[in-house]
Every structure is written in C-alpha cells, then in structure tokens.
C-alpha cells in the first residue's frame, strides 16, 4: 500500500481533544469581555498617540 492509500484509510480523529467544550457566555460575560477588550485597545491607541506626539525617536512597529 502506498503512502496516499494508507493516509486515506486512516481514521480521522474526532472529539474534544482533551477538554470539555466551552459553555456559551452569558450576556453579562459577553458585555464584560467586550468592555475589557475595548479598554485594552483604547490603551494601545492612546499609547500610540502619545508616541506620535512625542516626536521622532524609536519608530513604531506598526
């Protein structure tokens, strides 16, 4: 049997691969997660604005 034929006859793994499926988030959890992500992105944006206002120096990675 060649390699392709062997690969095509192997079982395809299915399942949860070692862990439980995550449960659905409640609306309150979703709102908190969104607030956390928004705050983190706002902090990154504010830092980039401060760096641009500070003038030339170490160039932005972005």
C-alpha positions as CSV (number, residue, x, y, z in Angstrom):
1,X,0.0,0.0,0.0
2,X,1.4,3.4,-0.9
3,X,1.5,6.4,1.4
4,X,-1.6,8.1,-0.1
5,X,-3.7,5.0,0.2
6,X,-2.6,4.4,3.7
7,X,-3.4,8.1,4.7
8,X,-6.8,7.8,3.1
9,X,-7.7,4.7,5.1
10,X,-6.7,6.0,8.5
11,X,-9.3,7.1,11.0
12,X,-9.9,10.8,11.2
13,X,-9.7,11.9,14.8
14,X,-12.9,13.5,16.2
15,X,-13.9,14.6,19.6
16,X,-13.0,17.4,22.0
17,X,-9.3,16.6,22.2
18,X,-8.8,16.5,25.9
19,X,-11.2,19.1,27.2
20,X,-14.8,19.9,27.7
21,X,-16.5,22.2,25.2
22,X,-16.7,25.7,26.4
23,X,-20.1,26.8,27.6
24,X,-21.9,29.7,26.0
25,X,-21.2,33.1,27.6
26,X,-24.0,34.8,29.4
27,X,-24.9,38.3,28.1
28,X,-23.2,39.8,31.2
29,X,-20.0,37.8,30.5
30,X,-20.1,38.9,26.8
31,X,-20.5,42.6,27.9
32,X,-17.6,42.3,30.4
33,X,-15.4,40.7,27.8
34,X,-16.2,43.4,25.2
35,X,-15.5,46.1,27.8
36,X,-12.1,44.5,28.7
37,X,-11.1,44.2,25.0
38,X,-12.3,47.8,24.3
39,X,-10.3,49.1,27.2
40,X,-7.2,47.2,26.1
41,X,-7.4,48.5,22.5
42,X,-8.1,52.1,23.7
43,X,-4.9,51.9,25.9
44,X,-2.9,50.7,22.9
45,X,-4.3,53.5,20.7
46,X,-3.6,56.1,23.5
47,X,0.0,54.9,23.8
48,X,0.5,55.2,20.0
49,X,-0.9,58.7,20.0
50,X,1.4,59.7,22.9
51,X,4.4,58.2,21.0
52,X,3.5,60.1,17.8
53,X,3.0,63.4,19.7
54,X,6.4,62.9,21.4
55,X,8.0,63.2,18.1
56,X,10.8,61.3,16.3
57,X,12.5,58.6,18.2
58,X,12.2,54.9,18.0
59,X,10.0,54.1,15.0
60,X,6.6,52.5,15.5
61,X,6.5,48.7,14.8
62,X,3.2,49.2,13.0
